[in-house]
Amino acid sequence: MTRAELPELEALARIIELGAGWLDARVVRQVSLPGGATYPVHVVTLGNPASDVPAVGYFGGVHGLERIGAEVVLAYLHNLVMRLQWDSGLHRQLETVRLVFMPIVNPGGMALGTRANPNGVDLMRNAPVQASEAVPFLVGGQRISAGLPWYRGVMDAPMELENQAVCEVVTAELLSREFSLSVDCHSGFGSRDRLWFPYAHKRAPIAHLAEMQALKSIFVQSHSYHRYVIEPQSLQYLAHGDLWDHLYLQACEQQRVFLPLTLEMGSWLWVKKNPRQLFSRHGMFNPLIEHRQQRVLRQHQLLLDFLSRAASGHRLWLPTPENRAQHHAQALQDWY
């Protein structure tokens, strides 16, 4: 069956074509829609594939309604491909780091204009992680019906195909290394841009709290005028089935340092400037006016580029045995 093309998939195809020779692109899953149309889930990699270098994963489009997340990741990938044509410094940097992109994790949901995937499952409530405390009604994940938002899927069923793809890529490309970072780009109905880190399923600090505090510290030092609120997700709400909690716990079992971040772009800022967006389902989660969209795409490129540089130089800023306790104590004071 023919399918309606997604602008984001078309943009990704153009970037892959432009980056031929530098990029390694493959399809890790095919997602089917009711009626038979299928959409690919791509992974694109570049940089040093050796297992002894660090890696960064960039993810977007997990929620089909939040197209701006996919567009932010695509904009950064396009930036890299254009710079590879002339930036010798970037070539040297890529000798020391591996970059992994899944810009459109949920193409089926994007095609349907839904938060969930084509099965009605919210991919960020679908992992086999159960909250240890009470979660907000519905928002924290529910198994009542796929017709309601934040549906977790059938109890004890395998994770959805899209999440299986993410887990396979993260396991192979990130958790196989001693150190890795990731950022998953979303938009949320808030007035601030937030950077969340685990946990979402409980309020306890993560095992690598000192490392997360050190990462925050070098970001703040080098980006004095940033506008991000950096915090554990549990400070806002708890949820069942968080995919990044699941993958972080796997990394801990393998004794790897994996620091997953979730970028929640504050969509209330766009609605406040253009209240008519409230009457559009897409307008509640995306900037609809072109110049605002371009501003959003620009402002987050510094963050995504910082993460690649931070991974490349991680040995220079990770806590040492001598100062780890100090970092941990500062993090407890800041966040707990």
ROGULO-176041 format. One record per residue (C-alpha): residue number from 1; residue in one letter; x, y, z. Coordinates in steps of 0.001 Angstrom, whole numbers. Example, Ala and Ser with C-alpha at 12.3 -4.5 7.8 and 13.67 -1.06 7.14 Angstrom:
pakol 1 | titor A | px 12300 | py -4500 | pz 7800
pakol 2 | titor S | px 13670 | py -1060 | pz 7140
***
This chain:
pakol 1 | titor M | px 0 | py 0 | pz 0
pakol 2 | titor T | px 1243 | py 3502 | pz -759
pakol 3 | titor R | px 1898 | py 5707 | pz 2217
pakol 4 | titor A | px 1935 | py 9416 | pz 2890
pakol 5 | titor E | px 5535 | py 10609 | pz 3104
pakol 6 | titor L | px 6699 | py 12265 | pz 6304
pakol 7 | titor P | px 8698 | py 15486 | pz 5841
pakol 8 | titor E | px 11024 | py 14332 | pz 8620
pakol 9 | titor L | px 11742 | py 11017 | pz 6890
pakol 10 | titor E | px 12369 | py 12867 | pz 3636
pakol 11 | titor A | px 14761 | py 15234 | pz 5433
pakol 12 | titor L | px 16588 | py 12264 | pz 6963
pakol 13 | titor A | px 16933 | py 10632 | pz 3527
pakol 14 | titor R | px 18476 | py 13836 | pz 2143
pakol 15 | titor I | px 20942 | py 14043 | pz 5042
pakol 16 | titor I | px 21967 | py 10413 | pz 4558
pakol 17 | titor E | px 22557 | py 11107 | pz 873
pakol 18 | titor L | px 24601 | py 14224 | pz 1638
pakol 19 | titor G | px 26647 | py 12324 | pz 4222
pakol 20 | titor A | px 27439 | py 9317 | pz 2043
pakol 21 | titor G | px 30992 | py 8271 | pz 2842
pakol 22 | titor W | px 30805 | py 9512 | pz 6432
pakol 23 | titor L | px 27498 | py 8114 | pz 7683
pakol 24 | titor D | px 26470 | py 4512 | pz 8214
pakol 25 | titor A | px 22671 | py 4273 | pz 7948
pakol 26 | titor R | px 20416 | py 1245 | pz 8291
pakol 27 | titor V | px 16798 | py 388 | pz 9007
pakol 28 | titor V | px 16352 | py -1456 | pz 12307
pakol 29 | titor R | px 12572 | py -1957 | pz 12163
pakol 30 | titor Q | px 9616 | py -1517 | pz 9844
pakol 31 | titor V | px 6498 | py -202 | pz 11602
pakol 32 | titor S | px 3079 | py -1003 | pz 10133
pakol 33 | titor L | px -11 | py 1190 | pz 10249
pakol 34 | titor P | px -3601 | py 0 | pz 10067
pakol 35 | titor G | px -4254 | py -525 | pz 6384
pakol 36 | titor G | px -808 | py -1886 | pz 5586
pakol 37 | titor A | px 1413 | py 1185 | pz 5121
pakol 38 | titor T | px 4881 | py 767 | pz 6622
pakol 39 | titor Y | px 7486 | py 3236 | pz 7845
pakol 40 | titor P | px 11174 | py 2569 | pz 8605
pakol 41 | titor V | px 12948 | py 3211 | pz 11893
pakol 42 | titor H | px 16467 | py 4348 | pz 10990
pakol 43 | titor V | px 19712 | py 4418 | pz 12933
pakol 44 | titor V | px 22563 | py 6579 | pz 11635
pakol 45 | titor T | px 26085 | py 6408 | pz 13048
pakol 46 | titor L | px 29339 | py 8253 | pz 12488
pakol 47 | titor G | px 32653 | py 8650 | pz 14216
pakol 48 | titor N | px 35028 | py 6051 | pz 15600
pakol 49 | titor P | px 33388 | py 2588 | pz 15877
pakol 50 | titor A | px 36092 | py 1208 | pz 18190
pakol 51 | titor S | px 34718 | py -136 | pz 21464
pakol 52 | titor D | px 37259 | py 1749 | pz 23580
pakol 53 | titor V | px 35952 | py 5220 | pz 22658
pakol 54 | titor P | px 32902 | py 6859 | pz 24315
pakol 55 | titor A | px 29581 | py 7331 | pz 22538
pakol 56 | titor V | px 26597 | py 9678 | pz 22484
pakol 57 | titor G | px 23081 | py 8726 | pz 21410
pakol 58 | titor Y | px 20612 | py 11274 | pz 19993
pakol 59 | titor F | px 16939 | py 10282 | pz 19936
pakol 60 | titor G | px 13802 | py 12055 | pz 18772
pakol 61 | titor G | px 10277 | py 11458 | pz 17607
pakol 62 | titor V | px 9421 | py 9034 | pz 20420
pakol 63 | titor H | px 6037 | py 10746 | pz 20726
pakol 64 | titor G | px 4488 | py 11232 | pz 17317
pakol 65 | titor L | px 2868 | py 14542 | pz 18193
pakol 66 | titor E | px 6155 | py 16082 | pz 19327
pakol 67 | titor R | px 7691 | py 16553 | pz 15891
pakol 68 | titor I | px 9994 | py 19299 | pz 17126
pakol 69 | titor G | px 12050 | py 16672 | pz 18983
pakol 70 | titor A | px 12808 | py 14835 | pz 15737
pakol 71 | titor E | px 13532 | py 18136 | pz 13994
pakol 72 | titor V | px 16078 | py 19193 | pz 16631
pakol 73 | titor V | px 17990 | py 15923 | pz 16196
pakol 74 | titor L | px 17802 | py 16147 | pz 12398
pakol 75 | titor A | px 19080 | py 19736 | pz 12492
pakol 76 | titor Y | px 22133 | py 18678 | pz 14478
pakol 77 | titor L | px 22845 | py 15718 | pz 12191
pakol 78 | titor H | px 22571 | py 18029 | pz 9166
pakol 79 | titor N | px 24926 | py 20489 | pz 10863
pakol 80 | titor L | px 27523 | py 17754 | pz 11315
pakol 81 | titor V | px 27266 | py 16550 | pz 7713
pakol 82 | titor M | px 27733 | py 20097 | pz 6379
pakol 83 | titor R | px 30733 | py 20674 | pz 8652
pakol 84 | titor L | px 32367 | py 17407 | pz 7667
pakol 85 | titor Q | px 32972 | py 18958 | pz 4242
pakol 86 | titor W | px 35365 | py 21574 | pz 5652
pakol 87 | titor D | px 35832 | py 21315 | pz 9456
pakol 88 | titor S | px 39116 | py 19531 | pz 10166
pakol 89 | titor G | px 38552 | py 19999 | pz 13907
pakol 90 | titor L | px 35333 | py 18008 | pz 13680
pakol 91 | titor H | px 37154 | py 15215 | pz 11859
pakol 92 | titor R | px 39707 | py 15062 | pz 14697
pakol 93 | titor Q | px 36934 | py 15056 | pz 17300
pakol 94 | titor L | px 35146 | py 12170 | pz 15570
pakol 95 | titor E | px 38302 | py 10089 | pz 15936
pakol 96 | titor T | px 37637 | py 10120 | pz 19698
pakol 97 | titor V | px 33860 | py 9586 | pz 19897
pakol 98 | titor R | px 31013 | py 7588 | pz 18360
pakol 99 | titor L | px 27739 | py 9407 | pz 17531
pakol 100 | titor V | px 24495 | py 7457 | pz 17174
pakol 101 | titor F | px 21256 | py 8969 | pz 15837
pakol 102 | titor M | px 17679 | py 7676 | pz 15926
pakol 103 | titor P | px 15840 | py 10881 | pz 14966
pakol 104 | titor I | px 12441 | py 9302 | pz 14260
pakol 105 | titor V | px 11798 | py 6495 | pz 16732
pakol 106 | titor N | px 8005 | py 6500 | pz 16246
pakol 107 | titor P | px 7313 | py 7208 | pz 12551
pakol 108 | titor G | px 3935 | py 5467 | pz 12744
pakol 109 | titor G | px 2710 | py 7756 | pz 15500
pakol 110 | titor M | px 4088 | py 10740 | pz 13613
pakol 111 | titor A | px 2201 | py 9706 | pz 10472
pakol 112 | titor L | px -1013 | py 9266 | pz 12474
pakol 113 | titor G | px -525 | py 12471 | pz 14475
pakol 114 | titor T | px -661 | py 10671 | pz 17813
pakol 115 | titor R | px 1497 | py 10673 | pz 20912
pakol 116 | titor A | px 1392 | py 6879 | pz 21013
pakol 117 | titor N | px 2591 | py 4404 | pz 18409
pakol 118 | titor P | px 120 | py 2781 | pz 15945
pakol 119 | titor N | px -861 | py 247 | pz 18623
pakol 120 | titor G | px -1920 | py 3050 | pz 20949
pakol 121 | titor V | px 1022 | py 2462 | pz 23306
pakol 122 | titor D | px 2993 | py 5337 | pz 24828
pakol 123 | titor L | px 6591 | py 4295 | pz 24251
pakol 124 | titor M | px 7747 | py 6138 | pz 27369
pakol 125 | titor R | px 5399 | py 4077 | pz 29549
pakol 126 | titor N | px 6111 | py 714 | pz 27910
pakol 127 | titor A | px 9350 | py -548 | pz 29487
pakol 128 | titor P | px 9261 | py -3277 | pz 32188
pakol 129 | titor V | px 9850 | py -882 | pz 35074
pakol 130 | titor Q | px 7285 | py -471 | pz 37841
pakol 131 | titor A | px 7200 | py 2671 | pz 39974
pakol 132 | titor S | px 7897 | py 2012 | pz 43634
pakol 133 | titor E | px 5554 | py 4783 | pz 44781
pakol 134 | titor A | px 2195 | py 6158 | pz 43687
pakol 135 | titor V | px 2139 | py 7803 | pz 40257
pakol 136 | titor P | px -248 | py 10501 | pz 38969
pakol 137 | titor F | px -3503 | py 9076 | pz 37619
pakol 138 | titor L | px -3214 | py 8285 | pz 33887
pakol 139 | titor V | px -130 | py 10496 | pz 33379
pakol 140 | titor G | px 2076 | py 8049 | pz 35250
pakol 141 | titor G | px 1048 | py 5204 | pz 32943
pakol 142 | titor Q | px -2156 | py 3156 | pz 32744
pakol 143 | titor R | px -3369 | py -217 | pz 31457
pakol 144 | titor I | px -7068 | py 691 | pz 31303
pakol 145 | titor S | px -7318 | py 1231 | pz 27565
pakol 146 | titor A | px -5297 | py 2073 | pz 24463
pakol 147 | titor G | px -8011 | py 4642 | pz 23797
pakol 148 | titor L | px -6705 | py 6741 | pz 26691
pakol 149 | titor P | px -3343 | py 8540 | pz 26702
pakol 150 | titor W | px -268 | py 7155 | pz 28481
pakol 151 | titor Y | px -1260 | py 3530 | pz 27807
pakol 152 | titor R | px 1469 | py 1106 | pz 28906
pakol 153 | titor G | px 510 | py -1882 | pz 26773
pakol 154 | titor V | px -593 | py -5364 | pz 27792
pakol 155 | titor M | px 847 | py -6679 | pz 31048
pakol 156 | titor D | px 3924 | py -8909 | pz 30525
pakol 157 | titor A | px 3811 | py -8491 | pz 26729
pakol 158 | titor P | px 7104 | py -7794 | pz 24897
pakol 159 | titor M | px 7982 | py -4148 | pz 24479
pakol 160 | titor E | px 6707 | py -2446 | pz 21349
pakol 161 | titor L | px 8803 | py -2813 | pz 18185
pakol 162 | titor E | px 10016 | py 795 | pz 18374
pakol 163 | titor N | px 11298 | py 307 | pz 21923
pakol 164 | titor Q | px 12902 | py -2986 | pz 20965
pakol 165 | titor A | px 14776 | py -1101 | pz 18255
pakol 166 | titor V | px 15959 | py 1577 | pz 20712
pakol 167 | titor C | px 17072 | py -1061 | pz 23215
pakol 168 | titor E | px 18995 | py -3000 | pz 20562
pakol 169 | titor V | px 20793 | py 130 | pz 19361
pakol 170 | titor V | px 21563 | py 1409 | pz 22869
pakol 171 | titor T | px 22832 | py -2008 | pz 23979
pakol 172 | titor A | px 25055 | py -2440 | pz 20934
pakol 173 | titor E | px 26317 | py 1112 | pz 20494
pakol 174 | titor L | px 26255 | py 2707 | pz 23966
pakol 175 | titor L | px 26210 | py 86 | pz 26722
pakol 176 | titor S | px 29055 | py -1789 | pz 25035
pakol 177 | titor R | px 31360 | py 1078 | pz 26048
pakol 178 | titor E | px 32722 | py 2101 | pz 29423
pakol 179 | titor F | px 31210 | py 5598 | pz 29090
pakol 180 | titor S | px 28253 | py 6923 | pz 27119
pakol 181 | titor L | px 25670 | py 9695 | pz 27127
pakol 182 | titor S | px 22317 | py 10094 | pz 25451
pakol 183 | titor V | px 19650 | py 12743 | pz 24957
pakol 184 | titor D | px 16037 | py 12080 | pz 24001
pakol 185 | titor C | px 14319 | py 15197 | pz 22634
pakol 186 | titor H | px 10681 | py 15882 | pz 23553
pakol 187 | titor S | px 8381 | py 18849 | pz 24060
pakol 188 | titor G | px 6207 | py 19243 | pz 27123
pakol 189 | titor F | px 3497 | py 21594 | pz 28260
pakol 190 | titor G | px 5685 | py 23696 | pz 30546
pakol 191 | titor S | px 7201 | py 27166 | pz 30646
pakol 192 | titor R | px 10849 | py 26075 | pz 30954
pakol 193 | titor D | px 13210 | py 23894 | pz 28967
pakol 194 | titor R | px 14153 | py 21012 | pz 31228
pakol 195 | titor L | px 16887 | py 18402 | pz 31150
pakol 196 | titor W | px 15776 | py 15346 | pz 33082
pakol 197 | titor F | px 17814 | py 12370 | pz 34183
pakol 198 | titor P | px 16737 | py 9133 | pz 35938
pakol 199 | titor Y | px 14964 | py 8089 | pz 37935
pakol 200 | titor A | px 11358 | py 8421 | pz 36828
pakol 201 | titor H | px 10120 | py 5333 | pz 38714
pakol 202 | titor K | px 11384 | py 6292 | pz 42182
pakol 203 | titor R | px 12691 | py 9273 | pz 44095
pakol 204 | titor A | px 15980 | py 7692 | pz 45174
pakol 205 | titor P | px 19203 | py 9078 | pz 43660
pakol 206 | titor I | px 20855 | py 7181 | pz 40817
pakol 207 | titor A | px 24130 | py 5343 | pz 41376
pakol 208 | titor H | px 25989 | py 7833 | pz 39146
pakol 209 | titor L | px 24700 | py 10985 | pz 40802
pakol 210 | titor A | px 28245 | py 12341 | pz 41205
pakol 211 | titor E | px 28886 | py 11889 | pz 37474
pakol 212 | titor M | px 25640 | py 13662 | pz 36594
pakol 213 | titor Q | px 26524 | py 16551 | pz 38880
pakol 214 | titor A | px 29964 | py 16816 | pz 37264
pakol 215 | titor L | px 28350 | py 16897 | pz 33807
pakol 216 | titor K | px 25990 | py 19644 | pz 34935
pakol 217 | titor S | px 28905 | py 21566 | pz 36417
pakol 218 | titor I | px 30962 | py 21673 | pz 33199
pakol 219 | titor F | px 27862 | py 22580 | pz 31195
pakol 220 | titor V | px 27012 | py 25507 | pz 33484
pakol 221 | titor Q | px 30632 | py 26680 | pz 33528
pakol 222 | titor S | px 30850 | py 26726 | pz 29733
pakol 223 | titor H | px 27300 | py 27997 | pz 29040
pakol 224 | titor S | px 26797 | py 30780 | pz 31558
pakol 225 | titor Y | px 23533 | py 32020 | pz 30038
pakol 226 | titor H | px 21783 | py 28725 | pz 29482
pakol 227 | titor R | px 18055 | py 28497 | pz 30329
pakol 228 | titor Y | px 17738 | py 24801 | pz 31162
pakol 229 | titor V | px 16441 | py 23436 | pz 34436
pakol 230 | titor I | px 18583 | py 20344 | pz 35068
pakol 231 | titor E | px 17014 | py 17884 | pz 37497
pakol 232 | titor P | px 15939 | py 14280 | pz 38105
pakol 233 | titor Q | px 12539 | py 13584 | pz 36552
pakol 234 | titor S | px 11261 | py 12409 | pz 39929
pakol 235 | titor L | px 11201 | py 16034 | pz 41109
pakol 236 | titor Q | px 8286 | py 16610 | pz 38710
pakol 237 | titor Y | px 6381 | py 13317 | pz 38757
pakol 238 | titor L | px 6860 | py 9555 | pz 38903
pakol 239 | titor A | px 5900 | py 7181 | pz 36103
pakol 240 | titor H | px 5747 | py 3501 | pz 35284
pakol 241 | titor G | px 7564 | py 2042 | pz 32310
pakol 242 | titor D | px 10191 | py 4707 | pz 31658
pakol 243 | titor L | px 12445 | py 3483 | pz 28848
pakol 244 | titor W | px 15547 | py 5357 | pz 30011
pakol 245 | titor D | px 15198 | py 4059 | pz 33563
pakol 246 | titor H | px 15109 | py 563 | pz 32075
pakol 247 | titor L | px 18234 | py 1103 | pz 29991
pakol 248 | titor Y | px 20076 | py 2879 | pz 32797
pakol 249 | titor L | px 19412 | py -69 | pz 35126
pakol 250 | titor Q | px 20800 | py -2404 | pz 32466
pakol 251 | titor A | px 23942 | py -275 | pz 32253
pakol 252 | titor C | px 24361 | py -505 | pz 36026
pakol 253 | titor E | px 24105 | py -4294 | pz 35861
pakol 254 | titor Q | px 26891 | py -4252 | pz 33260
pakol 255 | titor Q | px 28930 | py -1808 | pz 35383
pakol 256 | titor R | px 28931 | py 825 | pz 32649
pakol 257 | titor V | px 28664 | py 4577 | pz 33095
pakol 258 | titor F | px 25636 | py 5596 | pz 31013
pakol 259 | titor L | px 24082 | py 9022 | pz 31606
pakol 260 | titor P | px 20732 | py 9338 | pz 29771
pakol 261 | titor L | px 19125 | py 12780 | pz 29522
pakol 262 | titor T | px 15654 | py 13765 | pz 28365
pakol 263 | titor L | px 15208 | py 17231 | pz 26884
pakol 264 | titor E | px 11688 | py 18523 | pz 27586
pakol 265 | titor M | px 11260 | py 21706 | pz 25561
pakol 266 | titor G | px 8747 | py 24020 | pz 27210
pakol 267 | titor S | px 5930 | py 24303 | pz 24693
pakol 268 | titor W | px 4006 | py 26775 | pz 26871
pakol 269 | titor L | px 6466 | py 29414 | pz 25652
pakol 270 | titor W | px 5220 | py 28964 | pz 22079
pakol 271 | titor V | px 1550 | py 28865 | pz 23077
pakol 272 | titor K | px 1941 | py 31989 | pz 25207
pakol 273 | titor K | px 3223 | py 33934 | pz 22203
pakol 274 | titor N | px 597 | py 32464 | pz 19859
pakol 275 | titor P | px -2492 | py 31430 | pz 21912
pakol 276 | titor R | px -4307 | py 30235 | pz 18793
pakol 277 | titor Q | px -2044 | py 27192 | pz 18895
pakol 278 | titor L | px -4195 | py 25884 | pz 21742
pakol 279 | titor F | px -6825 | py 25001 | pz 19164
pakol 280 | titor S | px -4390 | py 22750 | pz 17289
pakol 281 | titor R | px -3307 | py 19367 | pz 18602
pakol 282 | titor H | px 113 | py 19879 | pz 17006
pakol 283 | titor G | px 263 | py 23464 | pz 18240
pakol 284 | titor M | px 229 | py 22359 | pz 21867
pakol 285 | titor F | px 3573 | py 20609 | pz 21392
pakol 286 | titor N | px 5331 | py 22350 | pz 18489
pakol 287 | titor P | px 6173 | py 25910 | pz 17430
pakol 288 | titor L | px 3923 | py 26534 | pz 14422
pakol 289 | titor I | px 5330 | py 29897 | pz 13339
pakol 290 | titor E | px 8426 | py 29489 | pz 11168
pakol 291 | titor H | px 10738 | py 31969 | pz 12874
pakol 292 | titor R | px 9994 | py 30427 | pz 16291
pakol 293 | titor Q | px 10680 | py 26962 | pz 14962
pakol 294 | titor Q | px 14008 | py 28145 | pz 13565
pakol 295 | titor R | px 14882 | py 29748 | pz 16896
pakol 296 | titor V | px 14147 | py 26496 | pz 18740
pakol 297 | titor L | px 16253 | py 24493 | pz 16286
pakol 298 | titor R | px 19152 | py 26917 | pz 16751
pakol 299 | titor Q | px 19086 | py 27213 | pz 20509
pakol 300 | titor H | px 19398 | py 23496 | pz 21260
pakol 301 | titor Q | px 22290 | py 22833 | pz 18873
pakol 302 | titor L | px 24761 | py 24055 | pz 21509
pakol 303 | titor L | px 23475 | py 21446 | pz 23959
pakol 304 | titor L | px 23703 | py 18573 | pz 21489
pakol 305 | titor D | px 27193 | py 19616 | pz 20415
pakol 306 | titor F | px 28268 | py 20010 | pz 24047
pakol 307 | titor L | px 27320 | py 16392 | pz 24722
pakol 308 | titor S | px 29565 | py 15107 | pz 21928
pakol 309 | titor R | px 32467 | py 17178 | pz 23244
pakol 310 | titor A | px 31783 | py 16151 | pz 26848
pakol 311 | titor A | px 31827 | py 12473 | pz 25882
pakol 312 | titor S | px 35035 | py 12917 | pz 23908
pakol 313 | titor G | px 36757 | py 14535 | pz 26894
pakol 314 | titor H | px 35022 | py 12585 | pz 29662
pakol 315 | titor R | px 38253 | py 11548 | pz 31374
pakol 316 | titor L | px 39016 | py 15220 | pz 32071
pakol 317 | titor W | px 35819 | py 15914 | pz 34038
pakol 318 | titor L | px 34483 | py 12652 | pz 35480
pakol 319 | titor P | px 34795 | py 12542 | pz 39280
pakol 320 | titor T | px 37944 | py 10961 | pz 40658
pakol 321 | titor P | px 38050 | py 8797 | pz 43780
pakol 322 | titor E | px 39356 | py 11858 | pz 45634
pakol 323 | titor N | px 36500 | py 14247 | pz 44729
pakol 324 | titor R | px 33593 | py 11892 | pz 44041
pakol 325 | titor A | px 32154 | py 12281 | pz 47534
pakol 326 | titor Q | px 32199 | py 16062 | pz 47136
pakol 327 | titor H | px 30290 | py 15843 | pz 43834
pakol 328 | titor H | px 27781 | py 13462 | pz 45382
pakol 329 | titor A | px 27196 | py 15728 | pz 48380
pakol 330 | titor Q | px 26692 | py 18762 | pz 46136
pakol 331 | titor A | px 24189 | py 16825 | pz 44022
pakol 332 | titor L | px 22201 | py 15798 | pz 47091
pakol 333 | titor Q | px 22081 | py 19419 | pz 48181
pakol 334 | titor D | px 20991 | py 20617 | pz 44713
pakol 335 | titor W | px 18378 | py 17989 | pz 43935
pakol 336 | titor Y | px 17352 | py 15997 | pz 47014
***
